[in-house]
């Protein structure tokens, strides 16, 4: 028996399929489009084709993320908080704090010793401290988003960025460039500003080891370094930081099956054929 999790994020859609031993047998990541339902089905079909499976061979399909209600073939919809916690816990059993930096929101999740969510905080009202914020600033600097982290590690004199509002920060970065500031120094200043905002938000939960950073932000070495500086100790990152929500969804499906629950195959088939 295999289990699938699909995470419809604001910018990326992720699918993970696991086996009964909780091993990942397939993972797939693609951009989230406007038509969530079409995309969810397309990505799931591609993941199944790569593993040689069909829908009927999946014990459970669990959807998560902000677009989870737009997955008509899912057997269950679970919040991203629960799924991120489950996925990260499977990778790092001693995790106590999860810092997830996504495309359009950032969140902090606190787990107890048993791995259960005891509290969480989220910034989903503005782009500050998110991947979108970094994307806008990278455009302002005239560099690729993927180069921000590498360049920030070359900083010699970190430029302080006082604004984390995207609009004002963009203006401030332009001003710093006009003053002759070097791009690596500005990049480092941006990461310091974002890390400060995110860690201050998460600090309300009570930060303790181990801290795991997930989401697209975890792929940015400059941002991870800045977060470590704010929390005061090294943090952990998953091998693929984007899939923890989908992994947690898949594992939650296995948990449901372990409890003796079974999916409604007829309802699932209706969801699969929704667009035919």
Backbone bond lengths (Angstrom), bond angles and torsions (degrees), N, CA, C in turn:
res aa  C-N    CA-C-N  psi(-1)  N-CA   C-N-CA  omega(-1)  CA-C   N-CA-C  phi
1 X - - - 1.461 - - 1.526 109.90 -
2 X 1.318 115.64 138.10 1.462 121.66 178.38 1.522 109.20 -122.51
3 X 1.338 115.50 160.52 1.459 120.92 -174.99 1.529 108.59 -137.26
4 X 1.336 115.76 140.94 1.459 120.44 -175.91 1.520 111.32 -121.17
5 X 1.321 114.67 142.86 1.456 121.66 173.83 1.513 108.41 -125.22
6 X 1.325 116.60 137.42 1.462 121.02 178.00 1.520 108.43 -128.31
7 X 1.315 115.33 125.62 1.467 122.54 -176.73 1.526 108.18 -113.87
8 X 1.334 115.76 110.14 1.460 120.60 178.15 1.519 108.20 -93.64
9 X 1.319 116.65 96.32 1.450 121.43 179.56 1.517 111.50 -88.82
10 X 1.321 116.11 177.65 1.462 120.54 -178.20 1.523 112.44 -67.93
11 X 1.326 116.80 -30.50 1.464 119.78 -178.21 1.527 113.51 -121.91
12 X 1.344 117.31 -26.86 1.456 120.33 -177.55 1.527 110.81 -131.36
13 X 1.336 115.45 146.12 1.462 122.10 174.58 1.523 107.93 -111.59
14 X 1.347 115.25 132.12 1.457 120.45 -175.67 1.527 110.60 -125.67
15 X 1.326 115.86 140.24 1.460 121.52 175.48 1.526 108.70 -126.96
16 X 1.328 115.89 135.02 1.461 121.39 175.50 1.524 107.89 -131.48
17 X 1.329 116.43 135.26 1.462 122.03 174.49 1.526 107.88 -118.33
18 X 1.325 116.93 130.18 1.460 121.82 179.14 1.524 109.62 -121.36
19 X 1.341 114.91 159.09 1.463 119.42 176.39 1.527 109.87 -97.66
20 X 1.320 116.63 -172.76 1.463 120.97 -176.15 1.518 112.85 -67.61
21 X 1.335 116.74 -20.19 1.471 121.28 177.33 1.529 111.81 -90.98
22 X 1.321 116.59 8.61 1.460 124.41 179.34 1.523 112.89 68.19
23 X 1.324 116.54 21.83 1.460 121.05 174.70 1.524 109.32 -83.92
24 X 1.330 116.33 139.52 1.463 120.41 176.23 1.530 108.49 -76.81
25 X 1.329 116.43 119.49 1.462 119.46 178.53 1.523 111.93 -104.84
26 X 1.342 116.35 -12.93 1.456 119.68 175.00 1.524 110.05 -161.54
27 X 1.328 116.06 140.42 1.457 121.85 173.87 1.518 108.10 -140.53
28 X 1.323 115.81 141.52 1.449 120.66 -176.50 1.522 108.68 -143.52
29 X 1.326 116.22 136.93 1.462 121.71 -178.71 1.523 108.85 -130.06
30 X 1.326 116.09 131.95 1.463 120.41 178.38 1.515 110.35 -147.46
31 X 1.327 117.78 162.38 1.463 121.08 -179.78 1.527 111.72 -68.89
32 X 1.316 115.89 141.50 1.465 121.05 175.93 1.521 109.09 -81.31
33 X 1.305 115.88 125.80 1.464 120.38 178.99 1.517 111.16 -101.63
34 X 1.324 115.52 -175.17 1.460 120.33 -179.42 1.526 111.72 -69.90
35 X 1.338 116.38 -34.78 1.462 120.23 -179.30 1.521 109.50 -92.35
36 X 1.313 116.53 84.49 1.463 121.29 -175.13 1.527 112.96 -58.55
37 X 1.319 115.91 -41.89 1.469 119.38 -175.23 1.519 111.29 -65.77
38 X 1.332 116.37 -45.41 1.463 120.05 177.69 1.524 110.00 -59.40
39 X 1.321 116.10 -46.45 1.458 120.68 -176.48 1.520 110.95 -64.89
40 X 1.326 117.29 -44.34 1.461 121.01 -178.83 1.522 110.47 -56.39
41 X 1.316 116.26 -45.59 1.470 120.24 -179.44 1.523 110.81 -66.86
42 X 1.327 117.23 -41.96 1.467 121.33 -179.72 1.526 111.56 -61.64
43 X 1.344 116.09 -47.03 1.468 120.32 -178.25 1.520 110.54 -67.09
44 X 1.341 117.22 -40.42 1.459 119.51 179.20 1.523 111.19 -64.49
45 X 1.330 116.97 -43.15 1.468 119.86 178.34 1.525 111.17 -60.64
46 X 1.335 116.43 -41.40 1.464 119.90 -179.75 1.524 110.73 -63.80
47 X 1.346 116.79 -41.87 1.462 120.45 179.09 1.526 110.66 -63.57
48 X 1.326 117.08 -40.52 1.466 120.80 179.00 1.524 111.13 -66.10
49 X 1.325 116.55 -41.39 1.465 120.44 179.49 1.520 111.15 -61.45
50 X 1.329 116.24 -38.41 1.463 120.50 -179.00 1.532 111.70 -67.46
51 X 1.328 116.21 -24.92 1.477 120.01 -179.12 1.524 112.02 -102.25
52 X 1.340 117.24 -5.19 1.451 120.39 -179.14 1.519 113.50 74.09
53 X 1.325 116.94 24.85 1.460 121.48 -178.73 1.525 111.21 -107.11
54 X 1.324 115.73 166.62 1.458 122.37 172.55 1.529 107.90 -124.94
55 X 1.335 115.97 165.59 1.459 120.65 -175.95 1.528 112.26 -55.13
56 X 1.342 116.11 -38.66 1.470 119.78 -176.03 1.520 112.45 -66.03
57 X 1.332 117.74 -17.01 1.463 120.90 -178.50 1.531 112.61 -90.01
58 X 1.319 116.46 2.48 1.458 120.14 178.36 1.526 109.63 -95.52
59 X 1.325 115.95 124.81 1.456 120.22 -179.36 1.510 111.93 -64.17
60 X 1.323 115.73 -43.04 1.457 121.80 177.19 1.519 109.14 -149.16
61 X 1.331 115.78 146.22 1.458 122.29 170.41 1.523 106.25 -119.28
62 X 1.325 116.52 118.83 1.462 121.10 -179.08 1.519 108.81 -115.75
63 X 1.320 116.27 130.97 1.464 121.97 178.61 1.522 109.89 -105.29
64 X 1.322 115.90 144.12 1.459 121.54 178.38 1.528 108.76 -144.07
65 X 1.328 116.23 -178.39 1.454 120.29 -177.94 1.518 111.08 89.93
66 X 1.325 116.04 172.74 1.457 119.27 -175.23 1.531 112.13 -68.58
67 X 1.326 117.60 -18.82 1.462 121.05 178.68 1.517 113.63 -101.96
68 X 1.324 117.40 19.06 1.462 120.85 -173.91 1.537 113.71 -62.37
69 X 1.338 117.42 -29.24 1.461 118.78 -178.88 1.520 111.68 -72.80
70 X 1.332 116.50 -10.71 1.455 121.36 -179.96 1.516 112.47 -97.30
71 X 1.331 116.72 29.22 1.460 121.64 176.41 1.527 106.82 -120.74
72 X 1.338 117.61 85.82 1.465 120.99 -172.53 1.520 115.04 -65.19
73 X 1.331 118.11 -19.48 1.464 120.44 -179.06 1.526 112.70 -93.66
74 X 1.330 117.93 -0.39 1.467 120.67 179.53 1.527 110.11 -72.75
75 X 1.326 115.79 143.55 1.459 120.80 178.13 1.527 111.74 -82.25
76 X 1.327 115.55 -21.69 1.460 120.53 -177.35 1.519 109.23 -154.92
77 X 1.335 116.18 145.32 1.466 121.56 172.76 1.528 107.98 -113.80
78 X 1.330 115.81 126.80 1.464 121.70 -177.31 1.525 108.55 -127.25
79 X 1.326 117.65 144.44 1.469 120.50 -178.30 1.525 111.39 -64.00
80 X 1.333 114.97 153.12 1.468 119.80 -179.52 1.516 112.54 -66.61
81 X 1.329 117.58 -27.96 1.462 120.55 178.12 1.528 110.03 -60.10
82 X 1.328 115.37 -50.65 1.469 121.02 -179.93 1.521 111.33 -62.52
83 X 1.329 116.73 -43.71 1.464 120.09 -176.32 1.523 112.74 -71.13
84 X 1.331 117.31 -39.78 1.465 118.99 177.13 1.526 110.13 -61.90
85 X 1.315 116.28 -43.14 1.462 119.99 179.66 1.526 111.14 -61.09
86 X 1.329 116.53 -44.33 1.472 120.98 -179.27 1.519 110.79 -64.83
87 X 1.329 116.85 -42.19 1.455 120.06 -178.68 1.512 112.99 -68.63
88 X 1.320 117.19 -44.40 1.468 120.42 -179.45 1.518 110.43 -67.49
89 X 1.313 116.80 -38.90 1.468 120.99 179.58 1.533 110.98 -60.98
90 X 1.333 116.45 -35.78 1.465 120.19 178.94 1.528 111.24 -66.64
91 X 1.332 116.45 -32.63 1.465 120.80 -179.72 1.524 112.22 -85.88
92 X 1.330 115.88 -35.59 1.464 121.49 -177.57 1.531 108.78 -132.80
93 X 1.334 117.61 88.71 1.467 121.31 -174.47 1.527 114.99 -58.00
94 X 1.329 118.00 -23.32 1.467 120.06 -177.17 1.529 113.17 -95.89
95 X 1.336 117.60 7.65 1.466 120.35 -177.18 1.526 110.91 -61.59
96 X 1.347 115.56 140.37 1.465 121.53 175.44 1.519 111.72 -121.06
97 X 1.345 116.21 -28.55 1.461 120.89 179.75 1.532 109.35 -130.88
98 X 1.320 115.87 130.12 1.465 121.91 173.97 1.522 107.86 -112.25
99 X 1.332 116.38 125.90 1.466 122.05 173.45 1.516 106.73 -111.51
100 X 1.328 115.97 110.83 1.458 120.66 -178.39 1.525 109.51 -108.41
101 X 1.322 116.29 120.28 1.465 121.83 -179.55 1.517 107.92 -113.68
102 X 1.326 115.41 102.11 1.453 121.21 -176.93 1.510 112.95 -98.32
103 X 1.327 114.56 -168.42 1.452 119.88 -177.06 1.515 113.61 -68.73
104 X 1.349 116.61 -38.69 1.458 119.34 -176.52 1.526 113.47 -132.62
105 X 1.316 117.64 9.55 1.463 119.91 172.26 1.516 109.76 -154.20
106 X 1.306 115.79 164.64 1.458 121.59 174.12 1.516 106.68 -134.89
107 X 1.321 116.11 148.46 1.456 119.54 -176.64 1.519 110.90 -146.73
108 X 1.310 115.50 155.62 1.451 122.31 173.84 1.517 108.42 -123.39
109 X 1.332 117.08 137.63 1.460 122.48 -178.49 1.521 108.51 -129.18
110 X 1.316 117.19 130.51 1.462 121.01 177.28 1.523 109.75 -107.80
111 X 1.337 115.41 132.01 1.451 122.22 179.19 1.519 109.68 -113.93
112 X 1.333 116.56 150.11 1.465 119.49 173.77 1.520 109.18 -89.36
113 X 1.304 116.99 -175.26 1.466 121.08 -176.22 1.522 112.45 -63.38
114 X 1.330 116.69 -24.47 1.465 120.53 179.23 1.530 112.14 -86.88
115 X 1.342 116.16 -1.65 1.450 119.76 178.97 1.508 114.65 86.52
116 X 1.317 117.47 12.54 1.461 121.21 179.85 1.525 110.42 -92.11
117 X 1.314 116.02 145.37 1.466 121.64 178.43 1.524 108.97 -71.01
118 X 1.333 115.20 124.80 1.468 119.45 178.17 1.522 111.77 -109.98
119 X 1.347 116.90 -19.57 1.459 120.18 178.55 1.525 108.98 -169.48
120 X 1.320 116.31 161.21 1.454 120.04 175.81 1.522 109.57 -157.51
121 X 1.329 115.21 158.98 1.461 122.56 174.50 1.518 107.27 -134.81
122 X 1.336 115.90 153.36 1.458 119.13 -177.30 1.517 111.42 -147.93
123 X 1.326 114.71 140.56 1.466 121.25 170.91 1.514 106.95 -111.02
124 X 1.331 116.40 102.60 1.460 119.69 179.67 1.525 112.00 -128.69
125 X 1.343 115.71 17.05 1.463 120.14 -177.24 1.529 113.29 -101.02
126 X 1.334 117.20 -18.64 1.463 120.25 177.91 1.515 108.81 -148.45
127 X 1.327 115.93 169.30 1.468 120.51 -174.38 1.525 113.31 -81.63
128 X 1.334 117.70 -7.94 1.465 120.44 -177.80 1.530 111.09 -56.58
129 X 1.330 115.59 131.00 1.454 120.09 178.12 1.510 113.78 76.50
130 X 1.335 117.48 24.30 1.457 121.50 -179.59 1.525 110.86 -126.83
131 X 1.335 114.83 173.48 1.454 119.46 177.38 1.514 112.72 -63.57
132 X 1.323 116.35 -33.32 1.464 119.53 179.37 1.523 111.03 -63.81
133 X 1.323 116.57 -38.50 1.467 121.62 176.85 1.528 109.61 -58.16
134 X 1.315 117.19 -48.68 1.462 121.24 -179.28 1.526 111.46 -65.61
135 X 1.328 116.06 -34.88 1.458 120.20 179.50 1.528 110.88 -63.47
136 X 1.327 116.60 -44.20 1.467 121.54 179.59 1.524 110.48 -63.51
137 X 1.338 116.08 -43.95 1.461 119.91 -178.47 1.526 111.20 -67.37
138 X 1.318 116.92 -37.54 1.465 120.19 178.07 1.533 109.89 -61.08
139 X 1.328 116.40 -40.81 1.460 120.31 177.32 1.523 110.71 -62.76
140 X 1.319 116.36 -40.14 1.468 120.88 179.23 1.528 111.06 -63.29
141 X 1.338 115.44 -38.17 1.464 120.83 -179.64 1.529 112.40 -79.75
142 X 1.322 116.15 -12.94 1.459 120.02 179.90 1.511 113.21 75.35
143 X 1.337 116.63 30.68 1.465 120.72 179.85 1.524 109.60 -127.35
144 X 1.331 115.87 166.64 1.458 120.68 177.23 1.527 109.85 -75.55
145 X 1.321 115.64 144.97 1.467 120.44 178.77 1.522 111.49 -55.80
146 X 1.332 116.68 -39.01 1.462 121.19 -177.84 1.527 112.90 -68.77
147 X 1.335 117.30 -14.04 1.466 120.50 -179.84 1.529 112.99 -90.96
148 X 1.329 117.68 -11.29 1.464 120.59 -176.14 1.527 112.34 -57.09
149 X 1.321 115.77 -49.69 1.454 119.77 -176.64 1.519 112.75 -64.21
150 X 1.336 115.30 -45.84 1.472 119.76 -179.57 1.519 110.98 -61.21
151 X 1.317 117.05 -44.17 1.461 120.52 -178.21 1.531 111.32 -66.00
152 X 1.330 116.67 -38.30 1.467 119.56 -177.95 1.522 112.02 -62.53
153 X 1.325 116.65 -28.89 1.467 120.47 179.77 1.529 111.46 -71.37
154 X 1.347 116.88 -12.04 1.465 121.47 178.80 1.530 112.04 -94.74
155 X 1.319 117.20 3.72 1.466 121.40 -175.96 1.525 112.11 -62.65
156 X 1.316 115.62 140.90 1.465 122.31 176.33 1.531 111.34 -111.19
157 X 1.314 116.60 -35.99 1.467 122.11 178.13 1.527 108.78 -134.94
158 X 1.313 115.58 93.86 1.460 120.49 -174.90 1.526 110.99 -59.71
159 X 1.332 115.02 128.13 1.462 121.39 178.52 1.527 108.60 -87.34
160 X 1.304 116.87 124.77 1.456 120.08 179.42 1.527 110.32 -74.55
161 X 1.329 115.17 126.71 1.456 121.99 175.66 1.522 107.03 -108.52
162 X 1.308 117.14 115.50 1.462 120.62 -173.62 1.523 113.39 -87.23
163 X 1.332 117.09 -18.84 1.462 120.40 -177.62 1.521 111.76 -104.81
164 X 1.325 116.72 132.98 1.465 120.28 172.09 1.522 111.01 -109.31
165 X 1.329 117.44 -3.33 1.464 120.86 170.17 1.527 106.86 -68.40
166 X 1.308 117.53 130.18 1.456 121.11 -173.73 1.528 112.79 -56.11
167 X 1.321 117.04 -45.87 1.461 121.15 -177.09 1.524 111.12 -63.80
168 X 1.328 117.03 -48.86 1.461 120.49 -177.89 1.530 111.75 -71.26
169 X 1.337 116.66 -34.71 1.459 119.72 178.50 1.521 110.86 -65.72
170 X 1.329 115.80 -38.94 1.464 120.07 177.54 1.532 110.30 -60.12
171 X 1.316 116.16 -42.98 1.469 120.74 178.35 1.524 110.51 -65.95
172 X 1.333 116.47 -40.26 1.461 120.06 -179.03 1.525 111.11 -66.16
173 X 1.328 116.78 -39.83 1.463 120.90 178.38 1.524 110.22 -63.21
174 X 1.311 116.84 -41.48 1.468 120.98 178.18 1.523 110.48 -60.75
175 X 1.321 115.91 -41.03 1.465 120.67 178.80 1.520 111.25 -65.30
176 X 1.324 116.85 -41.32 1.475 120.57 179.98 1.530 110.66 -64.87
177 X 1.317 116.60 -38.26 1.462 120.09 176.97 1.526 110.62 -63.02
178 X 1.335 116.13 -41.32 1.464 121.22 179.87 1.519 111.42 -64.78
179 X 1.340 115.46 -28.62 1.470 120.79 179.12 1.528 112.41 -80.22
180 X 1.335 116.23 -6.65 1.457 119.88 177.69 1.514 115.56 97.74
181 X 1.336 116.79 9.87 1.468 119.56 179.39 1.525 110.11 -66.20
182 X 1.321 116.51 145.07 1.455 121.20 -179.75 1.532 110.09 -80.46
183 X 1.328 114.80 146.55 1.463 120.31 -176.99 1.534 112.46 -58.95
184 X 1.359 120.32 -44.59 1.469 118.90 178.05 1.534 112.66 -58.74
185 X 1.331 117.27 -37.67 1.459 120.65 179.83 1.530 111.33 -67.55
186 X 1.333 116.23 -36.62 1.466 120.33 176.89 1.524 110.49 -68.82
187 X 1.333 116.56 -42.68 1.466 120.83 178.68 1.524 111.03 -58.30
188 X 1.323 115.89 -44.30 1.460 120.11 179.62 1.524 110.76 -64.09
189 X 1.320 116.60 -39.42 1.459 120.51 178.10 1.518 112.22 -63.94
190 X 1.329 116.15 -38.37 1.458 120.70 177.26 1.524 111.59 -63.21
191 X 1.321 115.19 -44.08 1.466 118.77 179.55 1.526 111.44 -65.50
192 X 1.316 116.79 -36.71 1.465 120.32 176.96 1.532 110.15 -63.31
193 X 1.325 116.33 -41.09 1.467 120.61 -179.30 1.528 111.05 -65.61
194 X 1.329 115.91 -44.91 1.463 120.19 -179.66 1.524 110.48 -65.99
195 X 1.336 116.09 -45.96 1.464 119.95 -179.90 1.528 111.05 -59.60
196 X 1.331 116.04 -40.35 1.454 120.04 179.44 1.512 111.49 -62.20
197 X 1.331 116.12 -44.20 1.461 120.48 -179.44 1.534 110.98 -64.91
198 X 1.329 116.44 -47.54 1.462 120.73 -176.79 1.530 111.61 -66.67
199 X 1.329 116.44 -45.88 1.466 119.84 -178.19 1.526 110.99 -66.60
200 X 1.321 117.64 -37.42 1.465 119.83 176.41 1.522 110.88 -61.77
201 X 1.330 116.71 -37.62 1.455 120.80 176.93 1.528 110.82 -65.26
202 X 1.316 115.84 -45.77 1.461 120.79 -177.48 1.527 111.89 -72.51
203 X 1.321 115.88 -26.62 1.473 119.49 -178.92 1.535 112.09 -59.21
204 X 1.322 116.99 -24.40 1.467 120.09 178.72 1.531 111.40 -65.07
205 X 1.327 116.59 -18.62 1.464 120.52 178.18 1.519 112.13 -83.25
206 X 1.356 115.50 -19.80 1.461 120.06 -173.50 1.514 109.75 90.63
207 X 1.326 116.65 92.32 1.465 121.12 -175.63 1.517 111.39 -76.24
208 X 1.314 115.82 131.89 1.465 122.07 175.52 1.523 108.90 -150.47
209 X 1.312 116.86 158.42 1.464 121.55 179.79 1.528 109.77 -70.45
210 X 1.330 115.65 147.82 1.446 128.84 -1.10 1.531 109.36 -92.89
211 X 1.349 114.41 147.94 1.456 121.08 176.19 1.529 108.47 -108.36
212 X 1.315 115.84 129.99 1.464 121.71 178.43 1.525 109.00 -118.43
213 X 1.328 116.95 130.26 1.461 122.24 178.19 1.520 108.30 -103.40
214 X 1.333 116.13 129.35 1.457 121.68 -179.02 1.523 110.27 -127.11
215 X 1.328 115.97 -179.16 1.457 120.80 -179.36 1.517 111.56 82.76
216 X 1.324 115.64 179.91 1.459 120.06 -179.19 1.513 113.27 -59.59
217 X 1.335 116.99 -30.00 1.462 120.62 178.89 1.509 113.22 -61.21
218 X 1.332 116.70 -27.62 1.462 120.75 -179.65 1.524 112.42 -71.74
219 X 1.328 116.82 -13.70 1.467 121.19 177.28 1.527 111.98 -85.65
220 X 1.326 116.08 -5.02 1.461 122.32 -177.47 1.529 109.26 -100.26
221 X 1.342 118.28 104.02 1.470 120.22 -175.67 1.520 113.55 -62.42
222 X 1.329 116.74 -30.65 1.462 120.16 178.72 1.516 111.54 -67.90
223 X 1.326 116.70 -40.95 1.457 121.10 179.13 1.523 110.98 -69.53
224 X 1.322 116.95 -41.64 1.471 120.34 177.98 1.523 110.50 -60.87
225 X 1.328 116.16 -42.88 1.470 120.31 178.15 1.526 110.76 -61.70
226 X 1.329 116.69 -41.83 1.466 120.87 -179.97 1.530 110.89 -64.80
227 X 1.322 116.56 -39.47 1.467 120.55 177.79 1.519 110.52 -64.38
228 X 1.324 116.37 -41.32 1.471 119.87 177.67 1.523 110.87 -60.15
229 X 1.336 115.83 -39.00 1.455 119.62 178.97 1.518 111.97 -64.51
230 X 1.339 116.84 -34.08 1.460 120.76 -178.76 1.530 112.49 -77.53
231 X 1.341 117.38 -37.65 1.471 119.18 -178.94 1.524 111.77 -83.87
232 X 1.342 116.72 -21.28 1.461 119.83 175.30 1.513 115.64 91.42
233 X 1.339 117.72 8.77 1.465 120.13 176.89 1.532 108.82 -159.35
234 X 1.344 117.81 163.80 1.462 120.49 -178.71 1.530 111.69 -63.06
235 X 1.332 115.66 146.13 1.459 120.81 175.78 1.523 108.79 -112.97
236 X 1.319 115.81 165.18 1.457 121.93 -179.02 1.525 109.96 -105.80
237 X 1.323 116.57 152.00 1.467 121.72 174.26 1.532 108.24 -134.12
238 X 1.338 118.62 141.52 1.467 121.46 178.86 1.527 111.22 -70.29
239 X 1.326 117.49 160.06 1.468 120.64 176.14 1.528 111.97 -55.54
240 X 1.327 117.15 -40.28 1.463 122.68 173.80 1.524 107.42 -129.39
241 X 1.334 117.20 96.39 1.464 121.55 -172.62 1.521 115.72 -65.20
242 X 1.337 117.78 -15.06 1.457 120.29 -175.61 1.528 113.71 -82.15
243 X 1.324 118.44 -16.98 1.465 119.09 -168.90 1.525 114.48 -102.48
244 X 1.327 118.29 4.34 1.469 118.72 -174.15 1.527 112.41 -61.29
245 X 1.335 117.83 -36.53 1.459 120.39 178.51 1.518 111.61 -66.01
246 X 1.337 116.84 -46.04 1.463 121.15 179.10 1.528 110.64 -65.66
247 X 1.330 116.56 -38.42 1.460 120.41 177.07 1.526 109.91 -61.85
248 X 1.321 115.95 -46.45 1.458 119.72 179.28 1.516 111.99 -61.89
249 X 1.341 116.44 -36.18 1.463 120.41 177.88 1.524 110.60 -64.68
250 X 1.330 116.25 -44.49 1.463 120.41 179.23 1.532 110.75 -62.49
251 X 1.326 116.54 -43.14 1.464 120.69 -179.59 1.525 111.30 -68.46
252 X 1.333 116.17 -32.60 1.464 119.41 175.41 1.525 110.11 -64.97
253 X 1.327 116.39 -35.67 1.457 120.35 175.07 1.519 111.23 -61.55
254 X 1.324 116.09 -41.49 1.469 119.94 177.14 1.525 110.21 -63.99
255 X 1.341 116.71 -40.33 1.460 120.67 178.76 1.530 110.88 -59.81
256 X 1.328 116.48 -39.63 1.467 120.82 179.22 1.527 110.70 -65.38
257 X 1.342 115.52 -41.60 1.463 119.45 178.96 1.524 110.67 -65.84
258 X 1.338 116.65 -37.80 1.468 120.96 178.82 1.527 111.63 -62.50
259 X 1.335 115.76 -24.31 1.467 120.51 178.41 1.527 112.08 -85.92
260 X 1.330 115.30 1.67 1.455 119.45 177.51 1.513 114.61 92.05
261 X 1.325 117.90 6.70 1.456 120.95 179.44 1.525 110.28 -82.51
262 X 1.311 116.11 153.41 1.467 121.24 179.34 1.517 109.37 -134.73
263 X 1.324 117.96 147.41 1.473 120.58 -179.27 1.523 111.46 -74.61
264 X 1.316 115.53 158.82 1.458 122.28 174.28 1.527 107.50 -87.47
265 X 1.329 116.43 96.36 1.461 120.67 -174.01 1.534 112.51 -62.77
266 X 1.328 116.99 -33.81 1.463 119.82 179.41 1.524 110.91 -66.92
267 X 1.338 116.15 -42.69 1.463 120.21 178.51 1.528 110.27 -65.67
268 X 1.339 116.33 -39.75 1.462 119.79 178.27 1.522 111.21 -61.48
269 X 1.346 116.22 -43.37 1.453 120.37 -179.58 1.527 110.85 -61.81
270 X 1.321 116.25 -38.08 1.472 120.11 176.54 1.523 110.18 -61.08
271 X 1.331 116.69 -38.99 1.459 120.92 178.38 1.508 112.17 -67.71
272 X 1.324 116.68 -39.87 1.461 121.65 179.86 1.527 110.54 -64.05
273 X 1.340 116.17 -39.06 1.466 120.64 -176.90 1.539 112.08 -93.15
274 X 1.304 116.61 15.96 1.468 122.02 -175.10 1.520 112.76 -54.67
275 X 1.334 118.01 -35.03 1.461 121.06 -173.31 1.536 113.53 -104.14
276 X 1.323 115.63 4.40 1.465 117.37 -178.04 1.517 110.25 -84.57
